[in-house]
Amino acid sequence: MPADLLRATVIGDGGMGTLCALLLARHGCEVTLWGAFPEHIATLEKDRQNEEFLPGHRFPDSIKLVSEPAAGFDDPSLIISAVPCQYTRRVWERFVDCSPRNVPIVSVTKGIEIDTLLLPTAIIRDCLGEVPLACLSGPSIAPEVASEKPASVVVASSQPEVAKLTQTSLSTEFFRIYTNGDVLGVELAGAVKNVIALAAGICDGIDGGDNAKAALVTRGLVEITRLGLAMGASADTFRGLAGVGDLITTCISKVSRNRSAGERIGRGASTEEAIAATSAVIEGIPTTRSVLMLAEQSGVEMPIVSGMGSVLFDGRSPRDAIKALMSRPLREESVW
């Protein structure tokens, strides 16, 4: 832990926000954990743990829980943004007058804003102006990390010192963080993999088999990479933890929200029913719309994502969508 990182703020009291607060506190940092709903913060204060997302992991005394925007910033040296993507702008607009502009902000959000097609760090910049920014992404199922099961992720920033600060502030003997300079690639990979995870869940729901799922994950990575290259990201990013690593975890984990929602749809639930079945945000559903728009703008072919869009929004049956994918004209394999 850097000697000067005595205080930190975490915006968002979901699973990943809570995990980041616990990791920072583990290093001896005083943490302010902000939540948008006073009643939920009151419950967390009473229970001293997040029963909904990370049950059994108690908050140390060094974690302070607040819901007022002005109370969220107690002279921090690092700020973590852990708000679902479609709510990120709404939350950060509340902090325009009280958020310090010289303190690094690290986004752990995965998604693409529908109205603007902006990635999370760009949304924060749009709200606050030029501030030091980074994003952290990779295979990091929060309950596993909280239980000290080994995990490795990536933090990306255009400012190496910000990436290094994040790396040293959150790394532990069970949570290893690598640095990366490709913010666009890391954020884009983290967003689009949720769409592929929905498809992987559908594959599970219809009992499509391991062969189908392996092909889906492989060709899904091709589509993610194809879009990333068209937008200016590095191919290496998609071969790393933020790309193939996060994709594998999200497509196979039993607690993956997006895979689980896809499984429900594969078993016959509508999109609306899959959303209603959990209190967690299923980022892959709105992200599908955003990715389809980005693909059109970039002139990129993404047949799996297009098939997901037809299932989620047009009422197409999963089996019909899979048949259409498998019946496309035969061609030479391309890795992007």
C-alpha positions in Angstrom: 0.0 0.0 0.0 1.4 3.4 -0.9 2.3 5.3 2.3 0.2 8.4 1.2 -3.0 6.4 0.5 -4.6 6.8 3.9 -8.2 7.4 2.7 -10.2 6.2 -0.2 -13.8 6.5 -1.4 -15.9 3.8 -3.1 -19.0 5.0 -5.1 -21.4 2.1 -5.3 -22.4 -0.5 -2.7 -23.0 -3.5 -4.9 -20.8 -6.6 -5.0 -17.7 -5.1 -6.7 -17.9 -1.8 -4.8 -18.1 -3.7 -1.5 -15.2 -6.0 -2.5 -13.0 -3.0 -3.4 -13.8 -1.4 0.0 -12.8 -4.6 1.8 -9.6 -4.9 -0.2 -8.6 -1.3 0.5 -9.5 -1.7 4.2 -7.3 -4.9 4.3 -4.4 -2.6 3.5 -5.2 -0.3 6.5 -6.9 2.3 4.4 -9.8 4.3 5.8 -12.7 3.8 3.3 -15.9 5.7 2.7 -18.4 3.5 1.0 -21.2 5.5 -0.7 -24.6 4.1 -1.7 -27.4 5.8 -3.5 -30.2 4.5 -1.3 -30.2 5.6 2.4 -32.2 2.6 3.5 -29.7 0.2 2.0 -26.8 2.0 3.6 -28.7 1.9 7.0 -29.0 -1.9 6.5 -25.3 -2.3 5.7 -24.5 -0.2 8.8 -26.7 -2.4 11.0 -25.4 -5.7 9.6 -21.8 -4.6 9.0 -21.8 -6.8 5.9 -23.4 -6.8 2.5 -25.9 -9.7 2.9 -27.2 -9.4 -0.7 -23.9 -9.6 -2.6 -21.1 -10.6 -0.2 -22.7 -12.4 2.8 -20.3 -13.5 5.5 -17.6 -10.8 4.9 -17.9 -8.3 7.7 -16.9 -4.7 7.4 -14.0 -3.6 9.6 -14.4 -0.4 11.6 -12.3 1.4 9.0 -15.2 1.3 6.5 -17.6 4.2 6.9 -21.0 4.0 5.1 -22.7 7.1 3.8 -25.5 8.1 1.4 -25.2 11.9 1.2 -23.1 13.0 -1.8 -21.1 15.6 0.1 -20.2 13.0 2.7 -18.7 10.7 0.1 -15.3 12.5 -0.1 -13.3 12.7 3.1 -10.0 13.9 1.5 -9.4 10.7 -0.4 -6.3 9.8 -2.4 -8.2 7.3 -4.6 -11.8 7.0 -5.7 -13.4 3.8 -7.0 -16.5 4.1 -9.2 -18.6 0.9 -9.0 -21.9 2.0 -10.4 -23.8 0.0 -13.1 -23.1 1.6 -16.4 -26.6 2.9 -17.3 -26.7 4.7 -13.9 -23.1 6.0 -13.9 -24.0 9.4 -15.4 -26.9 10.0 -13.1 -24.7 9.2 -10.1 -21.7 11.3 -11.1 -23.9 14.3 -11.9 -24.7 14.3 -8.2 -20.9 14.7 -7.4 -20.1 17.5 -9.9 -19.9 20.1 -7.1 -18.1 18.0 -4.5 -15.8 15.6 -6.2 -12.1 16.6 -6.2 -10.6 17.0 -9.7 -7.1 16.0 -8.8 -7.8 12.6 -7.3 -7.6 9.5 -9.5 -10.9 7.8 -10.2 -10.8 4.0 -11.0 -13.9 2.6 -12.8 -14.8 -1.0 -12.2 -18.0 -0.7 -14.2 -18.6 -2.8 -17.3 -21.0 -1.6 -20.0 -21.7 1.0 -22.7 -24.1 3.9 -22.2 -27.0 3.5 -24.6 -27.8 7.1 -25.3 -24.2 8.2 -26.0 -22.3 4.9 -26.7 -19.7 6.1 -24.2 -17.6 3.7 -22.0 -17.6 4.2 -18.2 -14.4 6.3 -17.9 -15.7 8.5 -20.8 -19.0 9.0 -19.0 -17.2 10.2 -15.8 -15.0 12.5 -17.9 -18.1 13.9 -19.5 -19.5 14.7 -16.1 -16.4 16.1 -14.4 -14.1 17.2 -17.1 -10.4 16.2 -17.3 -9.6 14.1 -14.2 -7.1 11.3 -13.7 -8.9 8.1 -14.8 -8.3 4.3 -14.9 -10.4 1.2 -15.4 -10.0 -2.1 -13.7 -11.4 -5.3 -15.4 -10.8 -9.0 -15.8 -12.1 -12.3 -14.3 -13.1 -11.2 -10.9 -16.3 -12.8 -9.5 -16.6 -10.8 -6.3 -17.6 -13.6 -3.9 -14.6 -15.7 -5.0 -12.2 -12.8 -4.4 -13.8 -11.9 -1.1 -13.2 -15.6 -0.1 -9.5 -15.2 -1.0 -9.6 -17.5 -4.0 -6.8 -16.5 -6.4 -7.7 -14.0 -9.2 -5.8 -11.8 -11.6 -7.1 -8.7 -13.3 -5.8 -5.6 -15.3 -5.9 -1.9 -14.5 -5.6 0.4 -17.5 -4.8 4.1 -17.7 -3.2 6.6 -20.1 -1.3 7.8 -17.0 1.1 5.1 -15.8 1.3 6.6 -12.3 -2.5 6.2 -11.9 -2.4 2.6 -13.0 0.5 1.9 -10.6 -1.3 3.6 -7.6 -4.3 1.3 -8.3 -2.2 -1.7 -8.7 -0.4 -1.3 -5.3 -3.6 -0.2 -3.5 -5.7 -3.2 -4.3 -3.3 -6.1 -4.9 -3.1 -8.8 -2.3 -1.5 -12.2 -2.1 -4.8 -13.6 -3.7 -5.7 -10.7 -6.0 -3.0 -9.9 -8.5 -3.3 -6.8 -10.7 -1.4 -6.2 -14.0 -1.1 -2.7 -15.6 -2.1 -1.9 -19.2 -2.2 1.3 -21.3 -5.2 0.3 -23.5 -8.2 1.8 -21.7 -10.4 1.5 -24.7 -9.6 -2.2 -25.2 -10.0 -3.1 -21.6 -13.3 -1.3 -21.2 -14.7 -2.6 -24.5 -13.7 -6.2 -23.7 -15.4 -6.0 -20.3 -18.6 -4.7 -21.9 -19.0 -6.9 -24.9 -18.2 -10.1 -23.0 -21.5 -9.8 -21.1 -23.3 -10.1 -24.4 -21.5 -13.3 -25.2 -22.1 -14.5 -21.7 -25.9 -14.1 -22.3 -25.5 -16.3 -25.4 -23.5 -18.9 -23.3 -26.3 -19.0 -20.8 -28.8 -19.6 -23.5 -26.6 -22.5 -24.7 -26.8 -23.9 -21.2 -30.5 -23.3 -21.0 -31.3 -25.3 -24.1 -28.7 -28.0 -23.3 -26.6 -27.1 -26.3 -23.6 -29.0 -25.1 -19.9 -28.3 -24.4 -18.9 -28.2 -28.1 -21.4 -25.5 -28.9 -20.3 -23.4 -25.9 -16.6 -23.7 -26.8 -17.3 -22.6 -30.3 -19.5 -19.7 -29.0 -16.8 -18.5 -26.6 -14.1 -18.7 -29.3 -16.1 -17.0 -32.0 -17.4 -14.5 -29.5 -13.8 -13.5 -28.7 -13.3 -13.0 -32.5 -16.3 -10.6 -32.6 -15.1 -8.6 -29.6 -11.6 -8.3 -31.1 -12.9 -7.3 -34.5 -14.9 -4.5 -33.0 -12.0 -3.4 -30.7 -9.6 -3.2 -33.6 -12.0 -1.2 -35.7 -12.3 1.3 -32.8 -8.6 1.6 -32.3 -7.8 -0.9 -29.4 -4.9 -3.2 -29.3 -5.2 -6.8 -30.3 -3.0 -7.9 -27.4 -5.7 -6.7 -24.9 -8.2 -9.2 -26.1 -5.8 -12.1 -25.8 -5.2 -11.1 -22.1 -7.0 -11.1 -18.8 -9.5 -8.3 -19.8 -10.4 -10.2 -23.0 -10.3 -14.0 -23.1 -9.8 -14.2 -19.3 -12.9 -12.3 -18.3 -14.9 -13.9 -21.2 -14.2 -17.4 -19.9 -15.2 -16.6 -16.3 -18.4 -14.9 -17.3 -19.4 -17.6 -19.7 -18.9 -20.5 -17.2 -19.5 -19.2 -13.7 -22.7 -20.3 -12.0 -23.0 -17.0 -10.3 -22.4 -14.9 -13.4 -25.5 -12.6 -13.6 -25.4 -12.4 -17.4 -24.8 -16.2 -18.0 -27.6 -16.9 -15.5 -30.0 -14.5 -17.2 -29.2 -16.2 -20.6 -29.9 -19.6 -19.1 -33.4 -18.4 -18.0 -34.1 -17.2 -21.5 -32.8 -20.5 -23.0 -35.4 -22.3 -20.7 -38.2 -20.1 -22.1 -38.2 -16.9 -20.1 -38.8 -13.6 -21.9 -36.2 -10.8 -21.6 -38.4 -9.0 -19.1 -38.9 -12.1 -17.0 -35.1 -12.7 -17.0 -34.6 -9.2 -15.7 -37.3 -9.5 -13.1 -35.9 -12.7 -11.7 -32.9 -11.0 -10.0 -32.3 -7.7 -8.2 -28.9 -7.5 -9.8 -28.4 -5.4 -13.0 -28.0 -7.6 -16.1 -25.6 -5.2 -18.0 -25.4 -7.5 -21.1 -29.0 -6.7 -22.1 -28.7 -2.9 -22.6 -25.1 -3.5 -23.8 -26.4 -5.6 -26.7 -28.2 -2.6 -28.1 -25.1 -0.4 -27.7 -22.8 -3.0 -29.3 -25.1 -3.4 -32.3 -25.0 0.4 -32.8 -21.2 0.5 -32.5 -20.8 -2.4 -34.9 -23.0 -0.6 -37.5 -21.0 2.7 -37.0 -17.7 0.8 -37.4 -18.8 -1.4 -40.3 -18.1 -4.6 -38.3 -19.8 -7.9 -38.7 -20.9 -9.4 -35.4 -23.3 -12.3 -36.1 -23.4 -13.7 -32.5 -24.3 -10.2 -31.1 -26.8 -9.7 -33.9 -28.4 -13.1 -33.0 -28.6 -12.1 -29.4 -30.3 -8.9 -30.3 -33.0 -10.8 -32.3 -33.6 -13.0 -29.3 -33.7 -10.3 -26.7 -35.6 -7.6 -28.5 -37.4 -9.2 -31.5 -38.9 -12.3 -29.9 -36.9 -14.8 -31.9 -36.5 -18.2 -30.4 -33.0 -19.1 -29.3 -33.1 -22.3 -31.4 -34.0 -20.3 -34.5 -31.2 -17.9 -33.8 -28.7 -20.7 -33.4 -29.9 -22.4 -36.6 -29.4 -19.1 -38.5 -25.8 -18.8 -37.1 -25.0 -22.4 -38.1 -26.5 -22.0 -41.6 -24.4 -19.0 -42.6 -22.3 -19.4 -45.7 -19.2 -21.6 -45.1 -15.9 -19.7 -45.1 -12.3 -19.8 -44.0 -11.7 -19.3 -40.3 -10.4 -15.8 -39.3 -9.3 -14.9 -35.8 -10.6 -11.4 -36.2 
